[in-house]
Amino acid sequence: MLVPEDWRVQVGGLPILGGYEDRTADGGALPDNAPVLKVNATTLLGGVKVAHEPS
């Protein structure tokens, strides 16, 4: 999943023999009113990766 760099991301969920990975920046430099994308992923024998889209 590619996310714009000016969005804050929160990743969570239930990994079963899989996982999820947040490769976005920590969001410390983003304004408080930045859009928030909440990802709730359930994975089974696979994974989910969230990253910022290239500029």
PyMOL Python script that loads the backbone (N, CA, C, O; Angstrom):
from pymol import cmd

cmd.read_pdbstr("""\
ATOM      1  N   MET A   1       0.845  -1.158   0.000  1.00  0.00           N
ATOM      2  CA  MET A   1       0.000   0.000   0.000  1.00  0.00           C
ATOM      3  C   MET A   1       0.897   1.230   0.000  1.00  0.00           C
ATOM      4  O   MET A   1       1.778   1.347   0.852  1.00  0.00           O
ATOM      5  N   LEU A   2       0.695   2.123  -0.915  1.00  0.00           N
ATOM      6  CA  LEU A   2       1.453   3.365  -0.976  1.00  0.00           C
ATOM      7  C   LEU A   2       0.594   4.511  -0.445  1.00  0.00           C
ATOM      8  O   LEU A   2      -0.580   4.640  -0.793  1.00  0.00           O
ATOM      9  N   VAL A   3       1.204   5.341   0.406  1.00  0.00           N
ATOM     10  CA  VAL A   3       0.499   6.417   1.089  1.00  0.00           C
ATOM     11  C   VAL A   3       1.224   7.734   0.804  1.00  0.00           C
ATOM     12  O   VAL A   3       2.455   7.750   0.797  1.00  0.00           O
ATOM     13  N   PRO A   4       0.504   8.844   0.569  1.00  0.00           N
ATOM     14  CA  PRO A   4       1.175  10.135   0.382  1.00  0.00           C
ATOM     15  C   PRO A   4       2.026  10.503   1.607  1.00  0.00           C
ATOM     16  O   PRO A   4       1.687  10.152   2.737  1.00  0.00           O
ATOM     17  N   GLU A   5       3.130  11.212   1.364  1.00  0.00           N
ATOM     18  CA  GLU A   5       4.066  11.539   2.447  1.00  0.00           C
ATOM     19  C   GLU A   5       3.489  12.479   3.491  1.00  0.00           C
ATOM     20  O   GLU A   5       4.011  12.554   4.603  1.00  0.00           O
ATOM     21  N   ASP A   6       2.421  13.198   3.157  1.00  0.00           N
ATOM     22  CA  ASP A   6       1.859  14.139   4.120  1.00  0.00           C
ATOM     23  C   ASP A   6       0.721  13.520   4.939  1.00  0.00           C
ATOM     24  O   ASP A   6      -0.047  14.243   5.573  1.00  0.00           O
ATOM     25  N   TRP A   7       0.609  12.193   4.930  1.00  0.00           N
ATOM     26  CA  TRP A   7      -0.390  11.484   5.724  1.00  0.00           C
ATOM     27  C   TRP A   7       0.283  10.771   6.886  1.00  0.00           C
ATOM     28  O   TRP A   7       1.392  10.253   6.746  1.00  0.00           O
ATOM     29  N   ARG A   8      -0.376  10.743   8.015  1.00  0.00           N
ATOM     30  CA  ARG A   8       0.063   9.983   9.189  1.00  0.00           C
ATOM     31  C   ARG A   8      -0.555   8.584   9.062  1.00  0.00           C
ATOM     32  O   ARG A   8      -1.698   8.447   8.626  1.00  0.00           O
ATOM     33  N   VAL A   9       0.200   7.547   9.442  1.00  0.00           N
ATOM     34  CA  VAL A   9      -0.260   6.170   9.286  1.00  0.00           C
ATOM     35  C   VAL A   9      -0.224   5.454  10.631  1.00  0.00           C
ATOM     36  O   VAL A   9       0.745   5.566  11.382  1.00  0.00           O
ATOM     37  N   GLN A  10      -1.292   4.717  10.921  1.00  0.00           N
ATOM     38  CA  GLN A  10      -1.352   3.857  12.107  1.00  0.00           C
ATOM     39  C   GLN A  10      -1.653   2.454  11.617  1.00  0.00           C
ATOM     40  O   GLN A  10      -2.685   2.215  10.991  1.00  0.00           O
ATOM     41  N   VAL A  11      -0.735   1.510  11.909  1.00  0.00           N
ATOM     42  CA  VAL A  11      -0.881   0.138  11.429  1.00  0.00           C
ATOM     43  C   VAL A  11      -1.047  -0.788  12.626  1.00  0.00           C
ATOM     44  O   VAL A  11      -0.314  -0.683  13.610  1.00  0.00           O
ATOM     45  N   GLY A  12      -1.999  -1.680  12.537  1.00  0.00           N
ATOM     46  CA  GLY A  12      -2.228  -2.682  13.572  1.00  0.00           C
ATOM     47  C   GLY A  12      -2.962  -3.854  12.965  1.00  0.00           C
ATOM     48  O   GLY A  12      -3.265  -3.861  11.772  1.00  0.00           O
ATOM     49  N   GLY A  13      -3.246  -4.842  13.785  1.00  0.00           N
ATOM     50  CA  GLY A  13      -4.010  -5.961  13.276  1.00  0.00           C
ATOM     51  C   GLY A  13      -3.622  -7.267  13.909  1.00  0.00           C
ATOM     52  O   GLY A  13      -3.034  -7.305  14.990  1.00  0.00           O
ATOM     53  N   LEU A  14      -3.955  -8.337  13.226  1.00  0.00           N
ATOM     54  CA  LEU A  14      -3.735  -9.695  13.712  1.00  0.00           C
ATOM     55  C   LEU A  14      -2.928 -10.484  12.683  1.00  0.00           C
ATOM     56  O   LEU A  14      -3.489 -10.961  11.697  1.00  0.00           O
ATOM     57  N   PRO A  15      -1.615 -10.627  12.898  1.00  0.00           N
ATOM     58  CA  PRO A  15      -0.817 -11.444  11.982  1.00  0.00           C
ATOM     59  C   PRO A  15      -0.807 -12.907  12.439  1.00  0.00           C
ATOM     60  O   PRO A  15      -0.415 -13.200  13.568  1.00  0.00           O
ATOM     61  N   ILE A  16      -1.233 -13.814  11.575  1.00  0.00           N
ATOM     62  CA  ILE A  16      -1.211 -15.244  11.864  1.00  0.00           C
ATOM     63  C   ILE A  16      -0.241 -15.877  10.874  1.00  0.00           C
ATOM     64  O   ILE A  16      -0.543 -16.002   9.687  1.00  0.00           O
ATOM     65  N   LEU A  17       0.917 -16.272  11.372  1.00  0.00           N
ATOM     66  CA  LEU A  17       1.988 -16.806  10.528  1.00  0.00           C
ATOM     67  C   LEU A  17       2.315 -15.846   9.393  1.00  0.00           C
ATOM     68  O   LEU A  17       2.630 -16.277   8.283  1.00  0.00           O
ATOM     69  N   GLY A  18       2.243 -14.575   9.661  1.00  0.00           N
ATOM     70  CA  GLY A  18       2.548 -13.532   8.692  1.00  0.00           C
ATOM     71  C   GLY A  18       2.916 -12.278   9.451  1.00  0.00           C
ATOM     72  O   GLY A  18       3.380 -12.366  10.587  1.00  0.00           O
ATOM     73  N   GLY A  19       2.725 -11.135   8.867  1.00  0.00           N
ATOM     74  CA  GLY A  19       3.055  -9.909   9.572  1.00  0.00           C
ATOM     75  C   GLY A  19       2.658  -8.687   8.794  1.00  0.00           C
ATOM     76  O   GLY A  19       2.157  -8.765   7.672  1.00  0.00           O
ATOM     77  N   TYR A  20       2.898  -7.542   9.425  1.00  0.00           N
ATOM     78  CA  TYR A  20       2.680  -6.270   8.764  1.00  0.00           C
ATOM     79  C   TYR A  20       3.855  -5.366   9.064  1.00  0.00           C
ATOM     80  O   TYR A  20       4.488  -5.487  10.112  1.00  0.00           O
ATOM     81  N   GLU A  21       4.145  -4.462   8.149  1.00  0.00           N
ATOM     82  CA  GLU A  21       5.322  -3.615   8.237  1.00  0.00           C
ATOM     83  C   GLU A  21       4.953  -2.191   7.861  1.00  0.00           C
ATOM     84  O   GLU A  21       4.338  -1.944   6.824  1.00  0.00           O
ATOM     85  N   ASP A  22       5.340  -1.254   8.727  1.00  0.00           N
ATOM     86  CA  ASP A  22       5.102   0.164   8.479  1.00  0.00           C
ATOM     87  C   ASP A  22       6.432   0.792   8.083  1.00  0.00           C
ATOM     88  O   ASP A  22       7.317   0.956   8.922  1.00  0.00           O
ATOM     89  N   ARG A  23       6.575   1.142   6.810  1.00  0.00           N
ATOM     90  CA  ARG A  23       7.810   1.760   6.307  1.00  0.00           C
ATOM     91  C   ARG A  23       7.645   3.250   6.065  1.00  0.00           C
ATOM     92  O   ARG A  23       8.388   3.832   5.274  1.00  0.00           O
ATOM     93  N   THR A  24       6.693   3.871   6.727  1.00  0.00           N
ATOM     94  CA  THR A  24       6.508   5.307   6.611  1.00  0.00           C
ATOM     95  C   THR A  24       7.353   5.999   7.662  1.00  0.00           C
ATOM     96  O   THR A  24       7.797   5.368   8.622  1.00  0.00           O
ATOM     97  N   ALA A  25       7.579   7.297   7.487  1.00  0.00           N
ATOM     98  CA  ALA A  25       8.295   8.082   8.488  1.00  0.00           C
ATOM     99  C   ALA A  25       7.450   8.135   9.750  1.00  0.00           C
ATOM    100  O   ALA A  25       6.257   7.833   9.706  1.00  0.00           O
ATOM    101  N   ASP A  26       8.040   8.509  10.859  1.00  0.00           N
ATOM    102  CA  ASP A  26       7.319   8.485  12.138  1.00  0.00           C
ATOM    103  C   ASP A  26       6.232   9.544  12.227  1.00  0.00           C
ATOM    104  O   ASP A  26       5.395   9.478  13.127  1.00  0.00           O
ATOM    105  N   GLY A  27       6.214  10.509  11.334  1.00  0.00           N
ATOM    106  CA  GLY A  27       5.163  11.515  11.330  1.00  0.00           C
ATOM    107  C   GLY A  27       5.382  12.650  12.308  1.00  0.00           C
ATOM    108  O   GLY A  27       4.489  13.479  12.487  1.00  0.00           O
ATOM    109  N   GLY A  28       6.544  12.717  12.950  1.00  0.00           N
ATOM    110  CA  GLY A  28       6.819  13.763  13.925  1.00  0.00           C
ATOM    111  C   GLY A  28       6.814  15.157  13.326  1.00  0.00           C
ATOM    112  O   GLY A  28       6.518  16.126  14.027  1.00  0.00           O
ATOM    113  N   ALA A  29       7.135  15.279  12.045  1.00  0.00           N
ATOM    114  CA  ALA A  29       7.203  16.591  11.415  1.00  0.00           C
ATOM    115  C   ALA A  29       5.867  16.988  10.771  1.00  0.00           C
ATOM    116  O   ALA A  29       5.747  18.083  10.222  1.00  0.00           O
ATOM    117  N   LEU A  30       4.879  16.116  10.836  1.00  0.00           N
ATOM    118  CA  LEU A  30       3.594  16.416  10.227  1.00  0.00           C
ATOM    119  C   LEU A  30       2.755  17.299  11.147  1.00  0.00           C
ATOM    120  O   LEU A  30       2.863  17.192  12.369  1.00  0.00           O
ATOM    121  N   PRO A  31       1.922  18.168  10.578  1.00  0.00           N
ATOM    122  CA  PRO A  31       1.042  18.987  11.417  1.00  0.00           C
ATOM    123  C   PRO A  31       0.001  18.115  12.124  1.00  0.00           C
ATOM    124  O   PRO A  31      -0.300  17.007  11.681  1.00  0.00           O
ATOM    125  N   ASP A  32      -0.539  18.626  13.218  1.00  0.00           N
ATOM    126  CA  ASP A  32      -1.521  17.867  13.992  1.00  0.00           C
ATOM    127  C   ASP A  32      -2.780  17.545  13.195  1.00  0.00           C
ATOM    128  O   ASP A  32      -3.445  16.545  13.464  1.00  0.00           O
ATOM    129  N   ASN A  33      -3.111  18.388  12.212  1.00  0.00           N
ATOM    130  CA  ASN A  33      -4.329  18.159  11.436  1.00  0.00           C
ATOM    131  C   ASN A  33      -4.076  17.358  10.152  1.00  0.00           C
ATOM    132  O   ASN A  33      -4.924  17.348   9.259  1.00  0.00           O
ATOM    133  N   ALA A  34      -2.921  16.690  10.048  1.00  0.00           N
ATOM    134  CA  ALA A  34      -2.619  15.875   8.870  1.00  0.00           C
ATOM    135  C   ALA A  34      -3.617  14.717   8.788  1.00  0.00           C
ATOM    136  O   ALA A  34      -4.051  14.210   9.822  1.00  0.00           O
ATOM    137  N   PRO A  35      -3.987  14.293   7.576  1.00  0.00           N
ATOM    138  CA  PRO A  35      -4.889  13.147   7.435  1.00  0.00           C
ATOM    139  C   PRO A  35      -4.265  11.903   8.055  1.00  0.00           C
ATOM    140  O   PRO A  35      -3.049  11.720   8.019  1.00  0.00           O
ATOM    141  N   VAL A  36      -5.118  11.048   8.624  1.00  0.00           N
ATOM    142  CA  VAL A  36      -4.656   9.810   9.265  1.00  0.00           C
ATOM    143  C   VAL A  36      -5.269   8.627   8.535  1.00  0.00           C
ATOM    144  O   VAL A  36      -6.480   8.568   8.327  1.00  0.00           O
ATOM    145  N   LEU A  37      -4.413   7.685   8.149  1.00  0.00           N
ATOM    146  CA  LEU A  37      -4.872   6.441   7.550  1.00  0.00           C
ATOM    147  C   LEU A  37      -4.667   5.345   8.586  1.00  0.00           C
ATOM    148  O   LEU A  37      -3.536   5.080   8.992  1.00  0.00           O
ATOM    149  N   LYS A  38      -5.751   4.706   9.019  1.00  0.00           N
ATOM    150  CA  LYS A  38      -5.672   3.606   9.977  1.00  0.00           C
ATOM    151  C   LYS A  38      -5.825   2.302   9.205  1.00  0.00           C
ATOM    152  O   LYS A  38      -6.832   2.075   8.535  1.00  0.00           O
ATOM    153  N   VAL A  39      -4.806   1.449   9.311  1.00  0.00           N
ATOM    154  CA  VAL A  39      -4.807   0.167   8.616  1.00  0.00           C
ATOM    155  C   VAL A  39      -4.951  -0.925   9.662  1.00  0.00           C
ATOM    156  O   VAL A  39      -4.102  -1.059  10.543  1.00  0.00           O
ATOM    157  N   ASN A  40      -6.012  -1.698   9.571  1.00  0.00           N
ATOM    158  CA  ASN A  40      -6.231  -2.830  10.456  1.00  0.00           C
ATOM    159  C   ASN A  40      -6.146  -4.076   9.588  1.00  0.00           C
ATOM    160  O   ASN A  40      -7.094  -4.413   8.877  1.00  0.00           O
ATOM    161  N   ALA A  41      -4.999  -4.765   9.648  1.00  0.00           N
ATOM    162  CA  ALA A  41      -4.732  -5.864   8.731  1.00  0.00           C
ATOM    163  C   ALA A  41      -4.781  -7.202   9.454  1.00  0.00           C
ATOM    164  O   ALA A  41      -4.203  -7.358  10.530  1.00  0.00           O
ATOM    165  N   THR A  42      -5.469  -8.156   8.861  1.00  0.00           N
ATOM    166  CA  THR A  42      -5.419  -9.540   9.311  1.00  0.00           C
ATOM    167  C   THR A  42      -4.717 -10.322   8.217  1.00  0.00           C
ATOM    168  O   THR A  42      -5.180 -10.367   7.078  1.00  0.00           O
ATOM    169  N   THR A  43      -3.596 -10.937   8.569  1.00  0.00           N
ATOM    170  CA  THR A  43      -2.829 -11.679   7.570  1.00  0.00           C
ATOM    171  C   THR A  43      -2.746 -13.144   7.960  1.00  0.00           C
ATOM    172  O   THR A  43      -2.613 -13.475   9.138  1.00  0.00           O
ATOM    173  N   LEU A  44      -2.823 -14.010   6.978  1.00  0.00           N
ATOM    174  CA  LEU A  44      -2.702 -15.441   7.179  1.00  0.00           C
ATOM    175  C   LEU A  44      -1.709 -15.957   6.152  1.00  0.00           C
ATOM    176  O   LEU A  44      -2.001 -15.987   4.956  1.00  0.00           O
ATOM    177  N   LEU A  45      -0.532 -16.364   6.622  1.00  0.00           N
ATOM    178  CA  LEU A  45       0.526 -16.858   5.740  1.00  0.00           C
ATOM    179  C   LEU A  45       0.927 -15.818   4.691  1.00  0.00           C
ATOM    180  O   LEU A  45       1.203 -16.167   3.543  1.00  0.00           O
ATOM    181  N   GLY A  46       0.960 -14.565   5.078  1.00  0.00           N
ATOM    182  CA  GLY A  46       1.328 -13.503   4.150  1.00  0.00           C
ATOM    183  C   GLY A  46       1.682 -12.251   4.912  1.00  0.00           C
ATOM    184  O   GLY A  46       1.995 -12.306   6.101  1.00  0.00           O
ATOM    185  N   GLY A  47       1.633 -11.132   4.237  1.00  0.00           N
ATOM    186  CA  GLY A  47       1.995  -9.899   4.909  1.00  0.00           C
ATOM    187  C   GLY A  47       1.424  -8.674   4.229  1.00  0.00           C
ATOM    188  O   GLY A  47       0.907  -8.728   3.113  1.00  0.00           O
ATOM    189  N   VAL A  48       1.538  -7.556   4.948  1.00  0.00           N
ATOM    190  CA  VAL A  48       1.092  -6.254   4.461  1.00  0.00           C
ATOM    191  C   VAL A  48       2.235  -5.281   4.694  1.00  0.00           C
ATOM    192  O   VAL A  48       2.810  -5.245   5.782  1.00  0.00           O
ATOM    193  N   LYS A  49       2.570  -4.488   3.673  1.00  0.00           N
ATOM    194  CA  LYS A  49       3.601  -3.463   3.808  1.00  0.00           C
ATOM    195  C   LYS A  49       2.996  -2.122   3.439  1.00  0.00           C
ATOM    196  O   LYS A  49       2.371  -1.987   2.387  1.00  0.00           O
ATOM    197  N   VAL A  50       3.181  -1.120   4.309  1.00  0.00           N
ATOM    198  CA  VAL A  50       2.693   0.225   4.074  1.00  0.00           C
ATOM    199  C   VAL A  50       3.914   1.131   3.932  1.00  0.00           C
ATOM    200  O   VAL A  50       4.786   1.125   4.801  1.00  0.00           O
ATOM    201  N   ALA A  51       3.991   1.913   2.847  1.00  0.00           N
ATOM    202  CA  ALA A  51       5.137   2.783   2.599  1.00  0.00           C
ATOM    203  C   ALA A  51       4.658   4.083   1.962  1.00  0.00           C
ATOM    204  O   ALA A  51       3.564   4.149   1.401  1.00  0.00           O
ATOM    205  N   HIS A  52       5.491   5.110   2.058  1.00  0.00           N
ATOM    206  CA  HIS A  52       5.183   6.363   1.378  1.00  0.00           C
ATOM    207  C   HIS A  52       5.447   6.204  -0.104  1.00  0.00           C
ATOM    208  O   HIS A  52       6.419   5.569  -0.512  1.00  0.00           O
ATOM    209  N   GLU A  53       4.564   6.792  -0.912  1.00  0.00           N
ATOM    210  CA  GLU A  53       4.772   6.739  -2.353  1.00  0.00           C
ATOM    211  C   GLU A  53       5.940   7.658  -2.713  1.00  0.00           C
ATOM    212  O   GLU A  53       6.115   8.702  -2.085  1.00  0.00           O
ATOM    213  N   PRO A  54       6.727   7.291  -3.698  1.00  0.00           N
ATOM    214  CA  PRO A  54       7.864   8.125  -4.080  1.00  0.00           C
ATOM    215  C   PRO A  54       7.415   9.488  -4.601  1.00  0.00           C
ATOM    216  O   PRO A  54       6.404   9.605  -5.294  1.00  0.00           O
ATOM    217  N   SER A  55       8.176  10.498  -4.257  1.00  0.00           N
ATOM    218  CA  SER A  55       7.838  11.873  -4.698  1.00  0.00           C
ATOM    219  C   SER A  55       8.161  12.060  -6.151  1.00  0.00           C
ATOM    220  O   SER A  55       7.948  13.142  -6.698  1.00  0.00           O
TER     221      SER A  55
END
""", "prot")
cmd.dss("prot")
cmd.show_as("cartoon", "prot")
cmd.util.cbc("prot")
cmd.orient("prot")
